[in-house]
Amino acid sequence: MSRALAGMVDAFVIVGLGLAVQFGAGAVRLLVSGPPFRLPDPPVWLSGLCGWTIALLYLAGSWVVTGSTVGGRLLGLRVTVRSGGPPGVLRALARAALCVVFPLGLLWIPVSRRRASVQDLVLATAVRHDRM
């Protein structure tokens, strides 16, 4: 349950980052072409690609730097490798890509004895409860 709640918090953070990017692009457009202020209206494929990229960079960057996303930090969760340290850049990017592309892999958590997702099993990572 804590991983699901952390995921929901992270989804809100990613949406907020996406809105910040849109407002930033609107501000640049305002500076370059003048009033009125308008948010960009990119094609659907470009919006999807930007959203996927923001999610990928947010998740991987958080796991590499602190081992935890905002949602994970709030709920006391930390992603580690088997040795206990945070994942490296490539492993974090691969885990983030799997989480974004194949979120159904998270449904394996309740079935697994280790409470591991498919992403954890494939990349030899673990989500641990972190005492703050």
URURTA-V635453 format. One record per residue. N is the residue number from 1. PHI is phi in radians with two decimals (none if undefined). OMEGA is omega in degrees with one decimal (NA if undefined). Layout:
BEGIN
[[N;PHI;OMEGA] [N;PHI;OMEGA]]
END
This chain:
BEGIN
[[1;none;-178.6] [2;-1.14;178.4] [3;-1.20;178.0] [4;-1.16;177.9] [5;-1.14;177.4] [6;-1.08;177.7] [7;-1.09;177.8] [8;-1.15;176.9] [9;-1.05;179.9] [10;-1.11;176.5] [11;-1.08;177.1] [12;-1.14;177.9] [13;-1.11;-179.4] [14;-1.13;176.6] [15;-1.08;177.5] [16;-1.07;176.8] [17;-1.11;178.0] [18;-1.11;177.0] [19;-1.14;177.8] [20;-1.10;177.1] [21;-1.12;179.5] [22;-1.12;178.7] [23;-1.14;176.5] [24;-1.11;177.6] [25;-1.12;176.5] [26;-1.13;178.5] [27;-1.16;177.5] [28;-1.12;178.0] [29;-1.06;178.7] [30;-1.09;179.7] [31;-1.17;-176.4] [32;-1.41;-172.9] [33;-1.88;178.1] [34;1.52;-176.8] [35;-1.09;2.7] [36;-1.52;175.6] [37;-1.29;177.1] [38;-2.43;173.3] [39;-1.31;178.2] [40;-1.15;178.0] [41;-2.15;-176.9] [42;-1.29;175.6] [43;-1.09;-176.3] [44;-1.02;-178.0] [45;-1.10;179.9] [46;-1.27;175.4] [47;-1.07;178.2] [48;-1.09;179.0] [49;-1.11;178.4] [50;-1.15;178.3] [51;-1.10;178.4] [52;-1.10;-179.8] [53;-1.16;178.3] [54;-1.07;179.5] [55;-1.09;-179.7] [56;-1.06;-178.3] [57;-1.20;178.2] [58;-1.11;-178.0] [59;-1.12;-177.0] [60;-1.10;179.9] [61;-1.07;179.0] [62;-1.13;-178.5] [63;-1.19;179.6] [64;-1.24;-173.2] [65;-1.32;-174.6] [66;-2.07;-175.1] [67;1.43;-174.3] [68;-2.59;173.1] [69;-1.52;177.5] [70;-1.05;178.6] [71;-1.10;177.7] [72;-1.12;179.2] [73;-1.12;179.4] [74;-1.10;-176.9] [75;-1.81;175.0] [76;1.25;179.6] [77;-2.00;-179.8] [78;-2.47;177.1] [79;-1.55;179.6] [80;-2.34;167.3] [81;-1.57;-175.6] [82;-1.06;180.0] [83;-1.32;177.5] [84;1.85;179.8] [85;-1.53;177.8] [86;-1.22;179.4] [87;-1.22;175.5] [88;-1.29;-175.6] [89;-1.05;-176.8] [90;-1.14;179.3] [91;-1.16;178.9] [92;-1.14;177.2] [93;-1.11;179.2] [94;-1.13;179.7] [95;-1.14;178.3] [96;-1.09;179.4] [97;-1.08;178.1] [98;-1.13;179.2] [99;-1.16;-178.4] [100;-1.38;-176.1] [101;-1.41;-175.3] [102;-2.23;-178.4] [103;-1.15;178.2] [104;-1.12;176.3] [105;-1.07;178.1] [106;-1.26;179.4] [107;-1.24;177.8] [108;-1.34;-175.5] [109;-0.97;-178.2] [110;-1.16;-177.7] [111;-1.46;-174.7] [112;-1.26;175.9] [113;-1.15;179.3] [114;-1.48;-173.5] [115;1.03;-178.0] [116;-1.81;173.8] [117;-1.44;175.3] [118;-1.03;178.7] [119;-1.05;178.6] [120;-1.13;-179.0] [121;-1.15;-177.6] [122;-1.18;-172.5] [123;-1.85;178.0] [124;0.98;174.3] [125;-2.03;177.8] [126;-2.55;173.8] [127;-1.85;-176.3] [128;-1.99;172.4] [129;-1.39;-174.7] [130;-1.79;176.0] [131;-1.38;-177.3] [132;-1.53;NA]]
END
